[in-house]
């Protein structure tokens, strides 16, 4: 029965995402480490932005007409450069077995499956305005569209390693199945619109790379790779010891197949409309796709490519303030455009023997200041459920920035 339950939990893992525990470990609230097997399902969705309000991406997701007033409210907060938007969607199922090495009595085997979908972007104020309002307001002016960048990567992981049940330190190697990626990097770009709208001049320096564009469904493997995840945790000595952790998630590479496309552009484009000498000689007017591709230099190069994954590095520290209260500080950084180091402060409190709650304040990442809430509760002796949100106000109104939810289920067998 125990084996069947473990298999059922592993197979039922849906695309939810995994993230290191939001609330710190507590010996009374968390599961007893004496169980021979534990199964954990973890999931995370985290969207954030430093200028764009939540109501805009929500309206785009729903589809239909997006009103000008809604687009304008986000435009009013834009910076000239360095606007950022991004999200992380991840899910994992993890099995931890019994200690089985006599020379390492505290270490236990660890196996996990994971799904990952991450994206980040950085853009200028003019790039937003052209996208959502067009170039009518730029007659006789030049719009600055760079520097701007966008990157999205989807991949799956299968990992094995070991974890120290006493400290929480672990090491794990992953096999990586690449589903798709897109990477756009615009170092410099401008667009001039003539006063009568008949002249457009553009200068562009940038590149685009993407995985096989013929498909990225569940049955397709567009790349293979390997990654490394680890955490080193220890406790200092003293009257109020600190529990400190340093770690990295998914540090590795993916080798994308030979159908990967690449486009490099360093060009000037001038458009002054089409001139027709003879209305009866229409052969010179019809412009086919091949002609446009040649004129604008938009033909892709194909070939395999090896790329670094969107890894995450972090550090955290937790200290007991009194019997029930703890204070935790953390900093993390992701290898994605628009992401800056994120600082988080978390105050947590145990309530009885089975419950812990906490409140956190964070700044950085893809956005600015956020205030969140976290809780976990143990049902009986074998089941622990945890959840948290980094931006509590995001569930009440769309006129804030940032929205997320973290969920975890842990079962002792």
Secondary structure, DSSP 4 states (H G I P E B T S, - for coil): -HHHHHHHHHHT--S----S-SSPP-TTTSPPTT-S-EEEEEEEEEEEESSS-HHHHHHHHH-S---HHHHHHHHTT--SS-EEEEEEEEEEEEEEEEE--TTSTTEEEEEEEEEEEEEEEEE-HHHHHHHHH-SGGGBTEEEE--SEEEEEEEEEEEEEEEEETTT--EEEEEEEEEEEEEEEEEEEEEEEE-TTS--EEEEEEEEEEES-TT---TT---EEEEEEEEEEEEE--STT-EEEEEEEEEEEEEEE-TT-EEEEEEEEEEE-----S-TT-GGGT---HHHHHHHHT-PPEE--EEEE---EEEEEEEEE-SSSEEEEEEEEEESSTT-EEEEEEEEEEEETTTEEEEEEEEEEETSSEEEEEEEEEEETTTEEEEEEES-GGGGT-SSSS-EEEEEEEEEE-
